[in-house]
């Protein structure tokens, strides 16, 4: 996937304020993001097929969950390797160079 190269250049942050009927929106962490009291899930991709999710724990601090990703038919599937994760697999599509959307 030609767009995959840009996936590796940033950490993607869930911007829940932009979520809609199309799904959950992720933006590069370099973007101007609104302040939030709620921790924002983060996602990083690596060329070897591994990924890293940073998810909120019981004490609201972010903790790392290892994952792996695959691409098929224009969709990126990110699967967490361990629990607790609220969503075991994210199905993302690249909407723009600065926007990923995870379908619901």
CNS distance restraints for C-alpha pairs under 8 A (distance, minus, plus):
assign (resid   1 and name CA) (resid   5 and name CA) 7.91 0.50 0.50
assign (resid   1 and name CA) (resid  71 and name CA) 7.66 0.50 0.50
assign (resid   1 and name CA) (resid  74 and name CA) 7.65 0.50 0.50
assign (resid   3 and name CA) (resid   7 and name CA) 7.09 0.50 0.50
assign (resid   3 and name CA) (resid  94 and name CA) 7.54 0.50 0.50
assign (resid   3 and name CA) (resid  97 and name CA) 7.61 0.50 0.50
assign (resid   4 and name CA) (resid   8 and name CA) 7.13 0.50 0.50
assign (resid   5 and name CA) (resid   9 and name CA) 7.31 0.50 0.50
assign (resid   6 and name CA) (resid  10 and name CA) 7.57 0.50 0.50
assign (resid   6 and name CA) (resid  97 and name CA) 7.12 0.50 0.50
assign (resid   7 and name CA) (resid  44 and name CA) 7.79 0.50 0.50
assign (resid   7 and name CA) (resid  45 and name CA) 6.20 0.50 0.50
assign (resid   8 and name CA) (resid  44 and name CA) 7.03 0.50 0.50
assign (resid   8 and name CA) (resid  45 and name CA) 5.29 0.50 0.50
assign (resid   8 and name CA) (resid  46 and name CA) 5.74 0.50 0.50
assign (resid   8 and name CA) (resid  47 and name CA) 6.94 0.50 0.50
assign (resid  10 and name CA) (resid  28 and name CA) 5.87 0.50 0.50
assign (resid  10 and name CA) (resid  29 and name CA) 6.74 0.50 0.50
assign (resid  10 and name CA) (resid  30 and name CA) 7.76 0.50 0.50
assign (resid  10 and name CA) (resid  44 and name CA) 6.92 0.50 0.50
assign (resid  11 and name CA) (resid  28 and name CA) 5.80 0.50 0.50
assign (resid  11 and name CA) (resid  29 and name CA) 5.63 0.50 0.50
assign (resid  11 and name CA) (resid  42 and name CA) 6.50 0.50 0.50
assign (resid  11 and name CA) (resid  43 and name CA) 5.65 0.50 0.50
assign (resid  11 and name CA) (resid  44 and name CA) 4.79 0.50 0.50
assign (resid  11 and name CA) (resid  45 and name CA) 7.67 0.50 0.50
assign (resid  12 and name CA) (resid  26 and name CA) 5.63 0.50 0.50
assign (resid  12 and name CA) (resid  27 and name CA) 5.27 0.50 0.50
assign (resid  12 and name CA) (resid  28 and name CA) 4.55 0.50 0.50
assign (resid  12 and name CA) (resid  29 and name CA) 5.73 0.50 0.50
assign (resid  12 and name CA) (resid  42 and name CA) 5.49 0.50 0.50
assign (resid  12 and name CA) (resid  43 and name CA) 4.95 0.50 0.50
assign (resid  12 and name CA) (resid  44 and name CA) 6.22 0.50 0.50
assign (resid  13 and name CA) (resid  26 and name CA) 5.03 0.50 0.50
assign (resid  13 and name CA) (resid  27 and name CA) 5.28 0.50 0.50
assign (resid  13 and name CA) (resid  28 and name CA) 6.04 0.50 0.50
assign (resid  13 and name CA) (resid  29 and name CA) 5.74 0.50 0.50
assign (resid  13 and name CA) (resid  40 and name CA) 6.40 0.50 0.50
assign (resid  13 and name CA) (resid  41 and name CA) 5.94 0.50 0.50
assign (resid  13 and name CA) (resid  42 and name CA) 4.51 0.50 0.50
assign (resid  13 and name CA) (resid  43 and name CA) 6.42 0.50 0.50
assign (resid  14 and name CA) (resid  24 and name CA) 7.07 0.50 0.50
assign (resid  14 and name CA) (resid  25 and name CA) 5.79 0.50 0.50
assign (resid  14 and name CA) (resid  26 and name CA) 4.33 0.50 0.50
assign (resid  14 and name CA) (resid  27 and name CA) 6.58 0.50 0.50
assign (resid  14 and name CA) (resid  40 and name CA) 5.71 0.50 0.50
assign (resid  14 and name CA) (resid  41 and name CA) 5.40 0.50 0.50
assign (resid  14 and name CA) (resid  42 and name CA) 6.28 0.50 0.50
assign (resid  15 and name CA) (resid  19 and name CA) 7.11 0.50 0.50
assign (resid  15 and name CA) (resid  24 and name CA) 7.59 0.50 0.50
assign (resid  15 and name CA) (resid  25 and name CA) 5.64 0.50 0.50
assign (resid  15 and name CA) (resid  26 and name CA) 5.67 0.50 0.50
assign (resid  15 and name CA) (resid  27 and name CA) 6.72 0.50 0.50
assign (resid  15 and name CA) (resid  33 and name CA) 7.39 0.50 0.50
assign (resid  15 and name CA) (resid  40 and name CA) 7.20 0.50 0.50
assign (resid  16 and name CA) (resid  24 and name CA) 6.54 0.50 0.50
assign (resid  16 and name CA) (resid  25 and name CA) 6.54 0.50 0.50
assign (resid  18 and name CA) (resid  24 and name CA) 7.42 0.50 0.50
assign (resid  18 and name CA) (resid  25 and name CA) 6.02 0.50 0.50
assign (resid  19 and name CA) (resid  23 and name CA) 5.74 0.50 0.50
assign (resid  19 and name CA) (resid  24 and name CA) 4.63 0.50 0.50
assign (resid  19 and name CA) (resid  25 and name CA) 5.41 0.50 0.50
assign (resid  20 and name CA) (resid  24 and name CA) 6.78 0.50 0.50
assign (resid  22 and name CA) (resid 101 and name CA) 7.31 0.50 0.50
assign (resid  22 and name CA) (resid 102 and name CA) 7.96 0.50 0.50
assign (resid  22 and name CA) (resid 103 and name CA) 6.29 0.50 0.50
assign (resid  22 and name CA) (resid 104 and name CA) 7.49 0.50 0.50
assign (resid  23 and name CA) (resid 101 and name CA) 5.77 0.50 0.50
assign (resid  23 and name CA) (resid 102 and name CA) 5.26 0.50 0.50
assign (resid  23 and name CA) (resid 103 and name CA) 4.48 0.50 0.50
assign (resid  23 and name CA) (resid 104 and name CA) 5.26 0.50 0.50
assign (resid  24 and name CA) (resid 101 and name CA) 5.40 0.50 0.50
assign (resid  24 and name CA) (resid 102 and name CA) 4.97 0.50 0.50
assign (resid  24 and name CA) (resid 103 and name CA) 6.56 0.50 0.50
assign (resid  24 and name CA) (resid 104 and name CA) 7.23 0.50 0.50
assign (resid  25 and name CA) (resid  99 and name CA) 6.78 0.50 0.50
assign (resid  25 and name CA) (resid 100 and name CA) 5.83 0.50 0.50
assign (resid  25 and name CA) (resid 101 and name CA) 4.66 0.50 0.50
assign (resid  25 and name CA) (resid 102 and name CA) 6.53 0.50 0.50
assign (resid  26 and name CA) (resid  99 and name CA) 5.79 0.50 0.50
assign (resid  26 and name CA) (resid 100 and name CA) 5.02 0.50 0.50
assign (resid  26 and name CA) (resid 101 and name CA) 6.18 0.50 0.50
assign (resid  26 and name CA) (resid 102 and name CA) 7.86 0.50 0.50
assign (resid  27 and name CA) (resid  31 and name CA) 6.70 0.50 0.50
assign (resid  27 and name CA) (resid  98 and name CA) 5.67 0.50 0.50
assign (resid  27 and name CA) (resid  99 and name CA) 5.08 0.50 0.50
assign (resid  27 and name CA) (resid 100 and name CA) 6.59 0.50 0.50
assign (resid  28 and name CA) (resid  98 and name CA) 6.10 0.50 0.50
assign (resid  28 and name CA) (resid  99 and name CA) 7.46 0.50 0.50
assign (resid  29 and name CA) (resid  33 and name CA) 7.81 0.50 0.50
assign (resid  36 and name CA) (resid  40 and name CA) 7.83 0.50 0.50
assign (resid  38 and name CA) (resid  60 and name CA) 7.65 0.50 0.50
assign (resid  39 and name CA) (resid  55 and name CA) 7.90 0.50 0.50
assign (resid  39 and name CA) (resid  56 and name CA) 6.15 0.50 0.50
assign (resid  39 and name CA) (resid  60 and name CA) 6.52 0.50 0.50
assign (resid  39 and name CA) (resid  61 and name CA) 7.17 0.50 0.50
assign (resid  39 and name CA) (resid  62 and name CA) 7.03 0.50 0.50
assign (resid  40 and name CA) (resid  55 and name CA) 7.45 0.50 0.50
assign (resid  40 and name CA) (resid  56 and name CA) 7.54 0.50 0.50
assign (resid  41 and name CA) (resid  53 and name CA) 7.14 0.50 0.50
assign (resid  41 and name CA) (resid  54 and name CA) 5.55 0.50 0.50
assign (resid  41 and name CA) (resid  55 and name CA) 4.97 0.50 0.50
assign (resid  41 and name CA) (resid  56 and name CA) 6.84 0.50 0.50
assign (resid  41 and name CA) (resid  62 and name CA) 7.74 0.50 0.50
assign (resid  42 and name CA) (resid  53 and name CA) 5.69 0.50 0.50
assign (resid  42 and name CA) (resid  54 and name CA) 4.92 0.50 0.50
assign (resid  42 and name CA) (resid  55 and name CA) 6.84 0.50 0.50
assign (resid  43 and name CA) (resid  51 and name CA) 7.16 0.50 0.50
assign (resid  43 and name CA) (resid  52 and name CA) 5.73 0.50 0.50
assign (resid  43 and name CA) (resid  53 and name CA) 4.69 0.50 0.50
assign (resid  43 and name CA) (resid  54 and name CA) 6.40 0.50 0.50
assign (resid  44 and name CA) (resid  51 and name CA) 5.50 0.50 0.50
assign (resid  44 and name CA) (resid  52 and name CA) 5.15 0.50 0.50
assign (resid  44 and name CA) (resid  53 and name CA) 6.64 0.50 0.50
assign (resid  45 and name CA) (resid  49 and name CA) 7.35 0.50 0.50
assign (resid  45 and name CA) (resid  50 and name CA) 6.40 0.50 0.50
assign (resid  45 and name CA) (resid  51 and name CA) 4.54 0.50 0.50
assign (resid  45 and name CA) (resid  52 and name CA) 6.71 0.50 0.50
assign (resid  45 and name CA) (resid  69 and name CA) 7.57 0.50 0.50
assign (resid  46 and name CA) (resid  50 and name CA) 5.39 0.50 0.50
assign (resid  46 and name CA) (resid  51 and name CA) 5.81 0.50 0.50
assign (resid  49 and name CA) (resid  68 and name CA) 5.55 0.50 0.50
assign (resid  49 and name CA) (resid  69 and name CA) 5.29 0.50 0.50
assign (resid  49 and name CA) (resid  70 and name CA) 6.63 0.50 0.50
assign (resid  50 and name CA) (resid  66 and name CA) 7.64 0.50 0.50
assign (resid  50 and name CA) (resid  67 and name CA) 5.93 0.50 0.50
assign (resid  50 and name CA) (resid  68 and name CA) 4.13 0.50 0.50
assign (resid  50 and name CA) (resid  69 and name CA) 6.00 0.50 0.50
assign (resid  51 and name CA) (resid  66 and name CA) 6.25 0.50 0.50
assign (resid  51 and name CA) (resid  67 and name CA) 4.77 0.50 0.50
assign (resid  51 and name CA) (resid  68 and name CA) 4.87 0.50 0.50
assign (resid  51 and name CA) (resid  69 and name CA) 6.28 0.50 0.50
assign (resid  51 and name CA) (resid  78 and name CA) 7.35 0.50 0.50
assign (resid  52 and name CA) (resid  64 and name CA) 6.60 0.50 0.50
assign (resid  52 and name CA) (resid  65 and name CA) 5.92 0.50 0.50
assign (resid  52 and name CA) (resid  66 and name CA) 4.89 0.50 0.50
assign (resid  52 and name CA) (resid  67 and name CA) 5.53 0.50 0.50
assign (resid  52 and name CA) (resid  68 and name CA) 7.72 0.50 0.50
assign (resid  53 and name CA) (resid  64 and name CA) 5.68 0.50 0.50
assign (resid  53 and name CA) (resid  65 and name CA) 5.05 0.50 0.50
assign (resid  53 and name CA) (resid  66 and name CA) 6.32 0.50 0.50
assign (resid  53 and name CA) (resid  67 and name CA) 6.85 0.50 0.50
assign (resid  53 and name CA) (resid  80 and name CA) 7.67 0.50 0.50
assign (resid  54 and name CA) (resid  62 and name CA) 5.61 0.50 0.50
assign (resid  54 and name CA) (resid  63 and name CA) 5.25 0.50 0.50
assign (resid  54 and name CA) (resid  64 and name CA) 4.56 0.50 0.50
assign (resid  54 and name CA) (resid  65 and name CA) 6.18 0.50 0.50
assign (resid  55 and name CA) (resid  61 and name CA) 8.00 0.50 0.50
assign (resid  55 and name CA) (resid  62 and name CA) 5.08 0.50 0.50
assign (resid  55 and name CA) (resid  63 and name CA) 5.52 0.50 0.50
assign (resid  55 and name CA) (resid  64 and name CA) 6.52 0.50 0.50
assign (resid  55 and name CA) (resid  65 and name CA) 7.26 0.50 0.50
assign (resid  55 and name CA) (resid  85 and name CA) 7.30 0.50 0.50
assign (resid  56 and name CA) (resid  60 and name CA) 5.07 0.50 0.50
assign (resid  56 and name CA) (resid  61 and name CA) 5.48 0.50 0.50
assign (resid  56 and name CA) (resid  62 and name CA) 4.49 0.50 0.50
assign (resid  56 and name CA) (resid  63 and name CA) 6.36 0.50 0.50
assign (resid  57 and name CA) (resid  61 and name CA) 5.52 0.50 0.50
assign (resid  57 and name CA) (resid  62 and name CA) 5.93 0.50 0.50
assign (resid  57 and name CA) (resid  63 and name CA) 6.36 0.50 0.50
assign (resid  65 and name CA) (resid  80 and name CA) 6.63 0.50 0.50
assign (resid  65 and name CA) (resid  81 and name CA) 7.16 0.50 0.50
assign (resid  65 and name CA) (resid  82 and name CA) 6.67 0.50 0.50
assign (resid  65 and name CA) (resid  83 and name CA) 7.89 0.50 0.50
assign (resid  65 and name CA) (resid  85 and name CA) 7.87 0.50 0.50
assign (resid  66 and name CA) (resid  80 and name CA) 6.05 0.50 0.50
assign (resid  66 and name CA) (resid  81 and name CA) 5.67 0.50 0.50
assign (resid  66 and name CA) (resid  82 and name CA) 7.09 0.50 0.50
assign (resid  67 and name CA) (resid  78 and name CA) 6.56 0.50 0.50
assign (resid  67 and name CA) (resid  79 and name CA) 5.35 0.50 0.50
assign (resid  67 and name CA) (resid  80 and name CA) 4.16 0.50 0.50
assign (resid  67 and name CA) (resid  81 and name CA) 5.03 0.50 0.50
assign (resid  67 and name CA) (resid  82 and name CA) 7.90 0.50 0.50
assign (resid  68 and name CA) (resid  78 and name CA) 5.69 0.50 0.50
assign (resid  68 and name CA) (resid  79 and name CA) 5.54 0.50 0.50
assign (resid  68 and name CA) (resid  80 and name CA) 6.72 0.50 0.50
assign (resid  68 and name CA) (resid  81 and name CA) 7.41 0.50 0.50
assign (resid  69 and name CA) (resid  76 and name CA) 6.64 0.50 0.50
assign (resid  69 and name CA) (resid  77 and name CA) 5.42 0.50 0.50
assign (resid  69 and name CA) (resid  78 and name CA) 4.34 0.50 0.50
assign (resid  69 and name CA) (resid  79 and name CA) 6.31 0.50 0.50
assign (resid  70 and name CA) (resid  76 and name CA) 5.68 0.50 0.50
assign (resid  70 and name CA) (resid  77 and name CA) 5.39 0.50 0.50
assign (resid  70 and name CA) (resid  78 and name CA) 6.78 0.50 0.50
assign (resid  71 and name CA) (resid  75 and name CA) 5.58 0.50 0.50
assign (resid  71 and name CA) (resid  76 and name CA) 4.44 0.50 0.50
assign (resid  71 and name CA) (resid  77 and name CA) 6.32 0.50 0.50
assign (resid  72 and name CA) (resid  76 and name CA) 6.58 0.50 0.50
assign (resid  74 and name CA) (resid  93 and name CA) 6.58 0.50 0.50
assign (resid  74 and name CA) (resid  94 and name CA) 7.89 0.50 0.50
assign (resid  75 and name CA) (resid  91 and name CA) 6.50 0.50 0.50
assign (resid  75 and name CA) (resid  92 and name CA) 5.68 0.50 0.50
assign (resid  75 and name CA) (resid  93 and name CA) 4.95 0.50 0.50
assign (resid  75 and name CA) (resid  94 and name CA) 7.73 0.50 0.50
assign (resid  76 and name CA) (resid  90 and name CA) 7.92 0.50 0.50
assign (resid  76 and name CA) (resid  91 and name CA) 5.73 0.50 0.50
assign (resid  76 and name CA) (resid  92 and name CA) 4.96 0.50 0.50
assign (resid  76 and name CA) (resid  93 and name CA) 6.03 0.50 0.50
assign (resid  77 and name CA) (resid  89 and name CA) 6.53 0.50 0.50
assign (resid  77 and name CA) (resid  90 and name CA) 5.62 0.50 0.50
assign (resid  77 and name CA) (resid  91 and name CA) 4.61 0.50 0.50
assign (resid  77 and name CA) (resid  92 and name CA) 6.25 0.50 0.50
assign (resid  78 and name CA) (resid  89 and name CA) 5.41 0.50 0.50
assign (resid  78 and name CA) (resid  90 and name CA) 5.07 0.50 0.50
assign (resid  78 and name CA) (resid  91 and name CA) 6.56 0.50 0.50
assign (resid  78 and name CA) (resid  92 and name CA) 7.81 0.50 0.50
assign (resid  79 and name CA) (resid  88 and name CA) 5.82 0.50 0.50
assign (resid  79 and name CA) (resid  89 and name CA) 4.29 0.50 0.50
assign (resid  79 and name CA) (resid  90 and name CA) 6.52 0.50 0.50
assign (resid  80 and name CA) (resid  85 and name CA) 7.31 0.50 0.50
assign (resid  80 and name CA) (resid  88 and name CA) 5.39 0.50 0.50
assign (resid  80 and name CA) (resid  89 and name CA) 6.30 0.50 0.50
assign (resid  83 and name CA) (resid  88 and name CA) 7.82 0.50 0.50
assign (resid  90 and name CA) (resid 102 and name CA) 6.09 0.50 0.50
assign (resid  90 and name CA) (resid 103 and name CA) 7.55 0.50 0.50
assign (resid  91 and name CA) (resid 102 and name CA) 5.26 0.50 0.50
assign (resid  91 and name CA) (resid 103 and name CA) 5.88 0.50 0.50
assign (resid  92 and name CA) (resid 100 and name CA) 6.29 0.50 0.50
assign (resid  92 and name CA) (resid 101 and name CA) 5.32 0.50 0.50
assign (resid  92 and name CA) (resid 102 and name CA) 4.19 0.50 0.50
assign (resid  92 and name CA) (resid 103 and name CA) 6.38 0.50 0.50
assign (resid  93 and name CA) (resid 100 and name CA) 5.68 0.50 0.50
assign (resid  93 and name CA) (resid 101 and name CA) 5.52 0.50 0.50
assign (resid  93 and name CA) (resid 102 and name CA) 6.60 0.50 0.50
assign (resid  94 and name CA) (resid  99 and name CA) 6.35 0.50 0.50
assign (resid  94 and name CA) (resid 100 and name CA) 4.72 0.50 0.50
assign (resid  94 and name CA) (resid 101 and name CA) 6.66 0.50 0.50
assign (resid  95 and name CA) (resid  99 and name CA) 5.53 0.50 0.50
assign (resid  95 and name CA) (resid 100 and name CA) 5.61 0.50 0.50
assign (resid  95 and name CA) (resid 101 and name CA) 6.78 0.50 0.50
assign (resid  96 and name CA) (resid 100 and name CA) 7.01 0.50 0.50
